[in-house]
């Protein structure tokens, strides 16, 4: 049995499907009731209360650990989840971390995530760590304004990073859960090219077949909007990267190709597959 946390999200959904397609028993964990693929068991649990994961972890051999927003906040202790997994007999944990632990190691949320990586490495479990940069699916934040006004509003319109399609993260996670060769692996995951928010808006417009206007936000406007859905410190750490990426954050990593044997998907490909969200 493989347990997938965050199973109804942009990474968890394709990961759950990939594991089910591989013929594995899967328990999908989310905070709310949700549809899952045929044959997949679904359980609701709040990762802020690791003891609530016990019914999912009992009898499981592997865990994909994706932290919810609250677990990035000051005072959270996600290491309890790893201890709960070990106590339940889980053998392998694949952790979704962030590229920021190496590119911005002194940000508050990055320090906490690096500590969690260290806890996993010292746990005695088999492990792998995935460190993605920005996600293509963050463009879904613009869906409402595109549908209503054909507008993308974002900061730093002409500053880009090599954002990654969550489907690629899911495929790498599946490989790490299923294949022993990835034990002890740390993979930096990016898309195939640097792309700016303005260029993302153009790719969405191409997928739609209709114009989309780009509207530049100030950092302060963006921070206010982002803080509605994530801890303020995580929003600010993210904006530091988006506004002034360093050389390591601009680097296109070979790790998706290394694990999967094919290049990462482009943002244009992601936009074409998700165009219905913007109509």
FIGUGU-793958 format. One record per residue (C-alpha): y, x, z; residue in one letter. Coordinates in steps of 0.1 Angstrom, whole numbers, plus 2048, in hexadecimal, padded with zeros to 3 digits. Layout:
N
+-----+-----+-----+------+
:   Y :   X :   Z : rest :
+-----+-----+-----+------+
:   Y :   X :   Z :    a :
...
+-----+-----+-----+------+
# end
This chain:
279
+-----+-----+-----+------+
:   Y :   X :   Z : rest :
+-----+-----+-----+------+
: 800 : 800 : 800 :    x :
: 823 : 80D : 7F7 :    x :
: 841 : 7FE : 809 :    x :
: 862 : 7FC : 7F6 :    x :
: 882 : 7F6 : 80A :    x :
: 8A0 : 7E8 : 7F8 :    x :
: 887 : 7D8 : 7E1 :    x :
: 89E : 7BE : 7D2 :    x :
: 8B9 : 7D7 : 7C8 :    x :
: 8C1 : 7EA : 7A9 :    x :
: 8A8 : 806 : 7B1 :    x :
: 88F : 7F2 : 7C6 :    x :
: 888 : 7D7 : 7AB :    x :
: 87D : 7EF : 78F :    x :
: 86B : 805 : 7A8 :    x :
: 857 : 7E8 : 7B6 :    x :
: 84F : 7DD : 793 :    x :
: 844 : 800 : 788 :    x :
: 82D : 804 : 7A6 :    x :
: 81E : 7E1 : 7A0 :    x :
: 819 : 7EA : 77B :    x :
: 807 : 80A : 787 :    x :
: 7EE : 7F4 : 799 :    x :
: 7FA : 7FC : 7BC :    x :
: 7FD : 7E4 : 7D9 :    x :
: 821 : 7E1 : 7E2 :    x :
: 835 : 7D2 : 7FF :    x :
: 859 : 7CA : 7F5 :    x :
: 871 : 7CA : 812 :    x :
: 894 : 7BB : 811 :    x :
: 8AB : 7AA : 82A :    x :
: 8A9 : 788 : 818 :    x :
: 88F : 774 : 806 :    x :
: 88C : 77D : 7E2 :    x :
: 875 : 77A : 7C4 :    x :
: 85D : 798 : 7BE :    x :
: 844 : 7A0 : 7A3 :    x :
: 822 : 78E : 7A3 :    x :
: 80A : 79E : 7BC :    x :
: 825 : 7AE : 7D1 :    x :
: 828 : 7A5 : 7F5 :    x :
: 84C : 79E : 801 :    x :
: 858 : 7A2 : 825 :    x :
: 87B : 79D : 833 :    x :
: 887 : 7B8 : 84B :    x :
: 8A8 : 7C8 : 857 :    x :
: 8A6 : 7EE : 856 :    x :
: 8C0 : 7EF : 872 :    x :
: 8A2 : 7E4 : 888 :    x :
: 886 : 7FC : 87E :    x :
: 86D : 7EA : 895 :    x :
: 870 : 7CD : 87D :    x :
: 860 : 7E2 : 861 :    x :
: 83F : 7E5 : 874 :    x :
: 82E : 7C8 : 862 :    x :
: 837 : 7D8 : 841 :    x :
: 82D : 7FC : 84B :    x :
: 80B : 7F4 : 85B :    x :
: 7F1 : 800 : 843 :    x :
: 80A : 80F : 82B :    x :
: 804 : 831 : 81C :    x :
: 827 : 837 : 80E :    x :
: 84B : 82C : 813 :    x :
: 86A : 82C : 7FC :    x :
: 888 : 82D : 813 :    x :
: 8A9 : 821 : 807 :    x :
: 8C4 : 81C : 821 :    x :
: 8D9 : 7FD : 822 :    x :
: 8FF : 801 : 826 :    x :
: 8FF : 7FC : 84B :    x :
: 8E7 : 819 : 850 :    x :
: 901 : 830 : 841 :    x :
: 91A : 825 : 85C :    x :
: 923 : 83B : 87B :    x :
: 90B : 835 : 897 :    x :
: 8EE : 82A : 881 :    x :
: 8CC : 83C : 887 :    x :
: 8B6 : 839 : 868 :    x :
: 8A0 : 855 : 875 :    x :
: 88F : 83A : 889 :    x :
: 881 : 82C : 869 :    x :
: 870 : 84D : 861 :    x :
: 862 : 84E : 884 :    x :
: 856 : 82A : 880 :    x :
: 845 : 833 : 85F :    x :
: 833 : 851 : 86F :    x :
: 828 : 83C : 88D :    x :
: 81A : 822 : 875 :    x :
: 804 : 83B : 862 :    x :
: 81A : 83E : 843 :    x :
: 811 : 85F : 831 :    x :
: 82D : 863 : 818 :    x :
: 852 : 85A : 818 :    x :
: 86A : 85D : 7FA :    x :
: 88E : 85C : 805 :    x :
: 8AB : 851 : 7F0 :    x :
: 8C6 : 86A : 7FB :    x :
: 8E6 : 873 : 7E8 :    x :
: 8F2 : 890 : 7D4 :    x :
: 90F : 892 : 7EC :    x :
: 8FA : 8A4 : 806 :    x :
: 8FD : 8C4 : 7F2 :    x :
: 91E : 8BE : 7DF :    x :
: 932 : 8B0 : 7FC :    x :
: 91E : 8BB : 81B :    x :
: 939 : 8B6 : 834 :    x :
: 941 : 891 : 82D :    x :
: 937 : 87B : 84B :    x :
: 91D : 867 : 838 :    x :
: 910 : 886 : 827 :    x :
: 90A : 897 : 848 :    x :
: 8F7 : 879 : 854 :    x :
: 8E1 : 878 : 835 :    x :
: 8DA : 89D : 836 :    x :
: 8CE : 898 : 85A :    x :
: 8B7 : 87C : 84E :    x :
: 8A9 : 893 : 833 :    x :
: 8A3 : 8AD : 84F :    x :
: 891 : 893 : 864 :    x :
: 87A : 88A : 847 :    x :
: 872 : 8AF : 83F :    x :
: 86A : 8B5 : 864 :    x :
: 856 : 895 : 868 :    x :
: 834 : 8A3 : 85E :    x :
: 832 : 889 : 842 :    x :
: 82F : 890 : 81D :    x :
: 852 : 88A : 80E :    x :
: 869 : 88C : 7F0 :    x :
: 88E : 888 : 7EF :    x :
: 8A2 : 879 : 7D3 :    x :
: 8C7 : 882 : 7D0 :    x :
: 8D8 : 86D : 7B6 :    x :
: 8FD : 86E : 7AE :    x :
: 910 : 84F : 7A3 :    x :
: 8FD : 830 : 797 :    x :
: 903 : 81F : 776 :    x :
: 8FD : 7FE : 788 :    x :
: 91D : 803 : 79B :    x :
: 92D : 7F4 : 77C :    x :
: 920 : 7D2 : 787 :    x :
: 93E : 7D2 : 79F :    x :
: 952 : 7CB : 780 :    x :
: 93D : 7AE : 774 :    x :
: 953 : 792 : 783 :    x :
: 974 : 7A0 : 775 :    x :
: 964 : 7A6 : 753 :    x :
: 956 : 783 : 751 :    x :
: 977 : 773 : 75D :    x :
: 991 : 789 : 74D :    x :
: 980 : 7A3 : 737 :    x :
: 98E : 7BE : 74F :    x :
: 97F : 7DD : 760 :    x :
: 993 : 7E7 : 77E :    x :
: 98A : 809 : 78C :    x :
: 99A : 82A : 799 :    x :
: 99A : 84B : 788 :    x :
: 996 : 83D : 765 :    x :
: 993 : 85E : 753 :    x :
: 97F : 872 : 76C :    x :
: 959 : 870 : 766 :    x :
: 938 : 879 : 776 :    x :
: 914 : 878 : 768 :    x :
: 90A : 856 : 777 :    x :
: 8E5 : 84D : 776 :    x :
: 8D3 : 82D : 76C :    x :
: 8C1 : 81F : 78B :    x :
: 8A2 : 81A : 775 :    x :
: 89F : 840 : 772 :    x :
: 8A1 : 843 : 798 :    x :
: 886 : 829 : 79B :    x :
: 86F : 83B : 783 :    x :
: 874 : 85C : 795 :    x :
: 86D : 84B : 7B7 :    x :
: 84D : 83C : 7A9 :    x :
: 841 : 85E : 79E :    x :
: 849 : 86D : 7C0 :    x :
: 836 : 851 : 7D2 :    x :
: 818 : 852 : 7BB :    x :
: 814 : 877 : 7B2 :    x :
: 80B : 893 : 7CB :    x :
: 81D : 8AD : 7B6 :    x :
: 83F : 8A1 : 7C1 :    x :
: 838 : 8A6 : 7E6 :    x :
: 855 : 8BB : 7F4 :    x :
: 86A : 8B5 : 7D6 :    x :
: 890 : 8B1 : 7D7 :    x :
: 89D : 8A2 : 7B7 :    x :
: 8C1 : 8A0 : 7AD :    x :
: 8C5 : 882 : 796 :    x :
: 8E1 : 87C : 77C :    x :
: 8E6 : 86C : 75B :    x :
: 8E7 : 87F : 73A :    x :
: 90C : 883 : 738 :    x :
: 92E : 881 : 74A :    x :
: 93E : 85F : 744 :    x :
: 95F : 852 : 751 :    x :
: 966 : 82E : 75D :    x :
: 97B : 828 : 73E :    x :
: 95E : 833 : 728 :    x :
: 947 : 81C : 73C :    x :
: 95E : 7FF : 735 :    x :
: 95C : 808 : 710 :    x :
: 936 : 809 : 711 :    x :
: 935 : 7E6 : 722 :    x :
: 94D : 7D9 : 707 :    x :
: 936 : 7E6 : 6EC :    x :
: 918 : 7D6 : 6FD :    x :
: 92C : 7B5 : 6FF :    x :
: 93A : 7B7 : 6DC :    x :
: 95D : 7AE : 6EA :    x :
: 97A : 7C2 : 6F8 :    x :
: 97D : 7CC : 71D :    x :
: 99E : 7D9 : 72B :    x :
: 99E : 7F5 : 744 :    x :
: 9B6 : 7F2 : 762 :    x :
: 9BC : 810 : 778 :    x :
: 9BA : 80B : 79E :    x :
: 9C9 : 822 : 7B8 :    x :
: 9B2 : 833 : 7D0 :    x :
: 9BF : 81C : 7EC :    x :
: 9B8 : 7FD : 7D8 :    x :
: 995 : 809 : 7D0 :    x :
: 98E : 813 : 7F4 :    x :
: 998 : 7F0 : 800 :    x :
: 981 : 7DF : 7E7 :    x :
: 963 : 7F6 : 7EE :    x :
: 966 : 7F2 : 814 :    x :
: 95E : 7CE : 810 :    x :
: 93A : 7D7 : 807 :    x :
: 934 : 7F9 : 817 :    x :
: 93F : 80D : 836 :    x :
: 962 : 81A : 831 :    x :
: 957 : 83E : 836 :    x :
: 93D : 83B : 81A :    x :
: 958 : 82B : 803 :    x :
: 96F : 849 : 80A :    x :
: 954 : 863 : 805 :    x :
: 94B : 852 : 7E4 :    x :
: 970 : 851 : 7D8 :    x :
: 973 : 876 : 7E1 :    x :
: 958 : 87D : 7C7 :    x :
: 964 : 865 : 7AD :    x :
: 988 : 872 : 7AF :    x :
: 981 : 897 : 7B0 :    x :
: 95D : 8A0 : 7A6 :    x :
: 954 : 8C4 : 7AB :    x :
: 93F : 8D9 : 794 :    x :
: 91F : 8CF : 7A5 :    x :
: 927 : 8AA : 7A1 :    x :
: 92F : 8AF : 77C :    x :
: 90E : 8C1 : 775 :    x :
: 8F4 : 8AE : 761 :    x :
: 8D3 : 8B3 : 773 :    x :
: 8B2 : 8BA : 761 :    x :
: 89D : 8A9 : 77C :    x :
: 898 : 887 : 76C :    x :
: 88A : 899 : 74D :    x :
: 875 : 8B0 : 763 :    x :
: 865 : 893 : 776 :    x :
: 862 : 878 : 75B :    x :
: 85F : 88D : 73B :    x :
: 87D : 87B : 72B :    x :
: 8A2 : 87D : 72C :    x :
: 8B5 : 866 : 743 :    x :
: 8C3 : 845 : 735 :    x :
: 8E7 : 843 : 72A :    x :
: 901 : 82C : 738 :    x :
: 903 : 81A : 717 :    x :
: 8DE : 813 : 719 :    x :
: 8E3 : 805 : 73D :    x :
: 900 : 7EF : 731 :    x :
: 8EC : 7E1 : 714 :    x :
: 8CF : 7D8 : 72B :    x :
: 8E6 : 7C7 : 744 :    x :
: 8FF : 7B7 : 72D :    x :
: 8F7 : 794 : 739 :    x :
: 907 : 79D : 75B :    x :
: 929 : 7A1 : 749 :    x :
: 929 : 782 : 733 :    x :
+-----+-----+-----+------+
# end
